Amino acid sequence: MRIARGIILGVALAGLLVGCAPDSSVRMATRAPHADPAATRDDVEIRAAVDRGVAFLLETQFTDGSWGSSFPKAANVLAPVPGGHRSFKIGTTSLCIMALCEAGGDSDAINESLLRSLDYLIVELPRLKRDDLETMYNVWGHAYSIQALVRLRDRFDFAPEMLATVDELIASQIHMLDRTQSIMGGWGYYTWGRPVSSRPSVYPTSFTTATAMVALHDAEQAGFEVPPRMLKSGMAGLAKARLPDFCYGYYIMPIPTPRSALDSPAGSLGRSQACNLATYLWGDPRMELPIIAAWLDRLMARQGWLSIARKTQEPHKSNFAISGYFYYYGFYYGALCVDLLDEADREYYHDHLAAILLPRQEKDGSWWDYATYQYHQQYGTALAVMTLNRCLLPDAP
């Protein structure tokens, strides 16, 4: 069902808030460049690449079950100690769990790795809180850990005591997303000197909000209660960020600001897929499959703008102020959008995703797009593995 149970009122209110899309907006949103068909994907090649990525994740997992470390690179983003790195590590670890659950198979090595990572989350998630007065990277850990735990819950036949522990962790992370939601709707991760309050007054970002909303949808589908007011606020925030042509602004601003290069169709490529997915899953009446397909067309035809930003050392210094960390993020959520289309329409996009990502794999089996301490290879590999795994035909070996 497109509208998950229990939130019809919240979605309806969000729909009343934003109204129905004028015909001109729909025409703008669906007028997109169309890339020439890519070479037909080779399932054997894709499977081999996915297996190398999985092997990389197994090799780089720490004994405590986590992935990623704070060891510095030449250029790094602001990361308070210890909170910022705990947030990065939990978010990275959760993405790796998701990748192994989806693409790792059912070997003893995979299951042992996943159970060790669960032990890590059981210990560390209760300690995941706001980093400091300036940063809130913890929202990424809350969102992705929900998705990781839901997948572990589905994979293993846990004893009642362990199942209760996992369920309590999921519920606690939903609660933490509720506590960290901005008063302006949605979620962000920098305060930029705004006043400290019990409910953060941080400027939310559209893609962080979309990430949280997709995670909350996974939780709701698994039977967990998600507060309708939180969903209503998140949907309203995404509606504020959406421009008439269905680009999504970087920030969710209380008062509209002049459009910048970052908020152009090219600048929005890496985050529009996640935003489109989130609004569709939660039943936004303005979000229709032709719009999702048009933005996928933009992603395939104009992905060169994301490619230019890949592996740049500073955020927002590339064309259209794109940051390198949007690269695999954008393709992963793009692949999730492809899953929404009719099966007959998916082949074109799967061929393109495979053609784009396969050559990006490093010699050690990893993928990475932005050097962030020692988290980038692990989260990049996890996102790429999940994306390519979705490109395989249902009967592929």
FIFIVO-460575 format. One line per 3 residues: number of its first residue (from 1); their letters; for each residue x, y, z of C-alpha. Coordinates in steps of 0.25 Angstrom, whole numbers, plus 5000, padded with zeros to 4 digits. Example, Ala and Ser with C-alpha at 12.3 -4.5 7.8 and 13.67 -1.06 7.14 Angstrom:
// FIFIVO-460575
1> AS> 5049:4982:5031 | 5055:4996:5029
END
This chain:
// FIFIVO-460575
1> MRI> 5000:5000:5000 | 5005:5014:4996 | 5000:5020:5009
4> ARG> 5005:5013:5021 | 4994:5009:5032 | 4992:5019:5043
7> IIL> 4997:5032:5037 | 4985:5035:5027 | 4981:5048:5035
10> GVA> 4996:5053:5035 | 4997:5051:5020 | 4984:5057:5018
13> LAG> 4988:5070:5026 | 5001:5070:5018 | 4993:5069:5005
16> LLV> 4984:5081:5009 | 4996:5089:5013 | 5003:5088:5000
19> GCA> 4991:5087:4991 | 4990:5080:4978 | 5001:5082:4967
22> PDS> 4997:5091:4956 | 4998:5086:4942 | 5009:5095:4939
25> SVR> 5018:5089:4951 | 5015:5075:4946 | 5019:5079:4932
28> MAT> 5032:5085:4938 | 5035:5073:4946 | 5033:5063:4935
31> RAP> 5041:5071:4924 | 5054:5064:4926 | 5066:5060:4917
34> HAD> 5067:5045:4913 | 5080:5038:4912 | 5082:5028:4901
37> PAA> 5081:5014:4905 | 5093:5008:4912 | 5099:4995:4909
40> TRD> 5091:4983:4914 | 5096:4979:4928 | 5104:4967:4930
43> DVE> 5099:4960:4942 | 5111:4951:4944 | 5120:4964:4944
46> IRA> 5110:4971:4954 | 5110:4959:4963 | 5125:4958:4963
49> AVD> 5126:4973:4966 | 5116:4971:4978 | 5123:4959:4983
52> RGV> 5136:4967:4983 | 5129:4978:4990 | 5124:4969:5001
55> AFL> 5138:4963:5003 | 5143:4977:5005 | 5133:4979:5016
58> LET> 5136:4966:5023 | 5151:4969:5022 | 5150:4983:5028
61> QFT> 5140:4980:5040 | 5146:4982:5053 | 5146:4972:5064
64> DGS> 5135:4979:5072 | 5126:4978:5060 | 5127:4992:5055
67> WGS> 5132:4999:5042 | 5139:5012:5040 | 5149:5019:5048
70> SFP> 5153:5034:5052 | 5167:5032:5046 | 5169:5045:5039
73> KAA> 5171:5048:5024 | 5177:5060:5018 | 5163:5067:5018
76> NVL> 5152:5064:5027 | 5139:5071:5031 | 5136:5076:5045
79> APV> 5134:5064:5055 | 5133:5067:5070 | 5140:5056:5079
82> PGG> 5134:5047:5083 | 5120:5049:5078 | 5122:5053:5064
85> HRS> 5131:5040:5061 | 5121:5031:5069 | 5110:5037:5060
88> FKI> 5118:5034:5047 | 5122:5020:5052 | 5108:5016:5055
91> GTT> 5103:5021:5042 | 5114:5015:5034 | 5112:5001:5042
94> SLC> 5097:5002:5039 | 5099:5004:5025 | 5109:4992:5024
97> IMA> 5099:4983:5032 | 5088:4987:5021 | 5097:4983:5010
100> LCE> 5101:4970:5016 | 5087:4966:5019 | 5083:4970:5004
103> AGG> 5094:4965:4996 | 5103:4956:5005 | 5096:4943:5004
106> DSD> 5094:4933:5016 | 5108:4928:5019 | 5113:4926:5033
109> AIN> 5123:4937:5031 | 5112:4947:5027 | 5103:4943:5039
112> ESL> 5115:4943:5048 | 5118:4957:5043 | 5104:4962:5045
115> LRS> 5102:4957:5059 | 5115:4963:5063 | 5110:4976:5057
118> LDY> 5097:4975:5065 | 5105:4973:5078 | 5112:4986:5074
121> LIV> 5099:4994:5072 | 5093:4988:5085 | 5105:4994:5093
124> ELP> 5106:5007:5085 | 5092:5012:5081 | 5088:5016:5095
127> RLK> 5100:5025:5095 | 5096:5032:5082 | 5092:5046:5085
130> RDD> 5094:5060:5080 | 5109:5062:5077 | 5110:5076:5082
133> LET> 5104:5090:5081 | 5108:5091:5066 | 5106:5078:5060
136> MYN> 5095:5067:5060 | 5101:5056:5052 | 5094:5046:5061
139> VWG> 5081:5047:5053 | 5088:5039:5042 | 5091:5028:5052
142> HAY> 5077:5028:5057 | 5071:5027:5043 | 5080:5016:5037
145> SIQ> 5081:5008:5050 | 5066:5007:5049 | 5067:5001:5035
148> ALV> 5079:4992:5039 | 5071:4986:5051 | 5058:4984:5043
151> RLR> 5066:4976:5033 | 5073:4968:5044 | 5060:4965:5051
154> DRF> 5055:4960:5038 | 5067:4951:5035 | 5069:4944:5048
157> DFA> 5059:4936:5057 | 5063:4943:5070 | 5060:4937:5083
160> PEM> 5049:4945:5090 | 5059:4952:5099 | 5068:4956:5088
163> LAT> 5055:4960:5079 | 5051:4969:5091 | 5064:4976:5091
166> VDE> 5064:4978:5076 | 5050:4984:5077 | 5053:4993:5088
169> LIA> 5065:4998:5081 | 5057:5001:5069 | 5046:5008:5077
172> SQI> 5057:5016:5084 | 5063:5021:5071 | 5049:5025:5066
175> HML> 5048:5033:5079 | 5061:5039:5077 | 5057:5044:5063
178> DRT> 5045:5050:5069 | 5054:5057:5080 | 5063:5063:5069
181> QSI> 5053:5067:5059 | 5054:5082:5057 | 5043:5092:5061
184> MGG> 5043:5096:5046 | 5040:5082:5041 | 5049:5071:5037
187> WGY> 5064:5068:5041 | 5077:5075:5040 | 5091:5073:5045
190> YTW> 5097:5087:5047 | 5092:5097:5056 | 5100:5109:5051
193> GRP> 5099:5116:5064 | 5084:5116:5066 | 5079:5116:5080
196> VSS> 5079:5103:5088 | 5065:5098:5091 | 5059:5084:5095
199> RPS> 5054:5082:5081 | 5065:5087:5072 | 5064:5100:5064
202> VYP> 5073:5095:5054 | 5071:5098:5039 | 5066:5084:5034
205> TSF> 5072:5079:5020 | 5063:5072:5010 | 5071:5060:5008
208> TTA> 5073:5057:5023 | 5058:5059:5025 | 5056:5049:5013
211> TAM> 5066:5039:5019 | 5059:5039:5033 | 5045:5038:5026
214> VAL> 5049:5026:5018 | 5055:5019:5030 | 5042:5022:5038
217> HDA> 5034:5016:5027 | 5042:5003:5028 | 5039:5003:5043
220> EQA> 5024:5006:5041 | 5024:4994:5031 | 5030:4985:5041
223> GFE> 5019:4988:5051 | 5025:4999:5059 | 5018:5012:5064
226> VPP> 5022:5025:5058 | 5016:5038:5063 | 5007:5044:5053
229> RML> 5011:5058:5057 | 5026:5054:5053 | 5021:5049:5040
232> KSG> 5012:5061:5037 | 5024:5071:5041 | 5034:5063:5032
235> MAG> 5024:5063:5020 | 5022:5078:5022 | 5037:5081:5022
238> LAK> 5039:5073:5009 | 5027:5081:5003 | 5034:5094:5007
241> ARL> 5047:5090:5001 | 5041:5086:4988 | 5041:5096:4976
244> PDF> 5031:5097:4965 | 5040:5088:4956 | 5041:5078:4967
247> CYG> 5055:5081:4970 | 5058:5081:4985 | 5065:5092:4992
250> YYI> 5077:5088:5001 | 5071:5094:5013 | 5056:5095:5018
253> MPI> 5055:5109:5020 | 5043:5116:5028 | 5044:5127:5017
256> PTP> 5047:5124:5003 | 5060:5130:4998 | 5066:5133:4984
259> RSA> 5069:5120:4976 | 5084:5117:4976 | 5092:5107:4967
262> LDS> 5091:5097:4978 | 5076:5097:4977 | 5076:5096:4962
265> PAG> 5073:5082:4955 | 5087:5079:4954 | 5090:5083:4968
268> SLG> 5078:5075:4973 | 5081:5062:4965 | 5087:5054:4977
271> RSQ> 5076:5058:4987 | 5064:5058:4979 | 5063:5043:4978
274> ACN> 5062:5042:4993 | 5052:5053:4994 | 5043:5047:4983
277> LAT> 5044:5033:4989 | 5040:5038:5003 | 5028:5047:4998
280> YLW> 5023:5035:4990 | 5024:5025:5001 | 5016:5034:5010
283> GDP> 5005:5036:5000 | 5008:5051:4996 | 4997:5054:4986
286> RME> 5007:5062:4977 | 5017:5051:4976 | 5014:5042:4964
289> LPI> 5022:5032:4957 | 5024:5040:4944 | 5031:5050:4952
292> IAA> 5039:5040:4959 | 5043:5034:4945 | 5046:5048:4940
295> WLD> 5056:5050:4951 | 5062:5037:4949 | 5064:5041:4934
298> RLM> 5071:5054:4939 | 5080:5045:4948 | 5084:5036:4937
301> ARQ> 5086:5047:4926 | 5093:5058:4935 | 5100:5049:4945
304> GWL> 5113:5055:4940 | 5111:5067:4949 | 5111:5057:4961
307> SIA> 5123:5050:4955 | 5131:5063:4955 | 5129:5065:4969
310> RKT> 5133:5051:4973 | 5146:5050:4981 | 5147:5065:4982
313> QEP> 5153:5069:4996 | 5144:5080:5000 | 5128:5080:5001
316> HKS> 5121:5089:4991 | 5133:5093:4983 | 5129:5086:4970
319> NFA> 5120:5091:4959 | 5106:5094:4964 | 5112:5094:4978
322> ISG> 5110:5078:4978 | 5118:5071:4989 | 5125:5057:4986
325> YFY> 5117:5050:4997 | 5104:5051:4989 | 5109:5042:4978
328> YYG> 5106:5028:4983 | 5095:5033:4992 | 5088:5039:4980
331> FYY> 5089:5026:4972 | 5085:5017:4984 | 5072:5025:4986
334> GAL> 5071:5025:4971 | 5071:5010:4971 | 5060:5010:4981
337> CVD> 5052:5019:4972 | 5054:5009:4961 | 5047:4999:4970
340> LLD> 5034:5007:4970 | 5033:5006:4954 | 5026:4995:4947
343> EAD> 5036:4984:4944 | 5036:4986:4929 | 5041:5000:4931
346> REY> 5053:4996:4941 | 5062:4990:4931 | 5066:5004:4924
349> YHD> 5070:5009:4938 | 5077:4997:4943 | 5086:4996:4930
352> HLA> 5090:5011:4933 | 5093:5009:4948 | 5102:4997:4945
355> AIL> 5109:5004:4934 | 5112:5016:4943 | 5116:5009:4956
358> LPR> 5123:4996:4951 | 5135:5004:4946 | 5136:5012:4959
361> QEK> 5140:5000:4967 | 5154:5001:4973 | 5164:4990:4972
364> DGS> 5162:4986:4987 | 5147:4984:4984 | 5142:4997:4990
367> WWD> 5135:5009:4985 | 5136:5023:4991 | 5133:5037:4987
370> YAT> 5137:5046:4998 | 5149:5045:5008 | 5143:5045:5022
373> YQY> 5153:5040:5032 | 5152:5025:5030 | 5137:5024:5028
376> HQQ> 5136:5027:5013 | 5141:5014:5007 | 5131:5006:5016
379> YGT> 5119:5014:5014 | 5122:5016:4999 | 5123:5001:4997
382> ALA> 5111:4998:5005 | 5102:5008:4996 | 5109:5003:4983
385> VMT> 5106:4989:4987 | 5092:4991:4990 | 5090:4999:4977
388> LNR> 5096:4988:4968 | 5089:4977:4975 | 5076:4983:4971
391> CLL> 5081:4983:4956 | 5082:4968:4956 | 5071:4960:4949
394> PDA> 5062:4952:4958 | 5068:4939:4953 | 5082:4943:4953
397> P> 5092:4934:4960
END
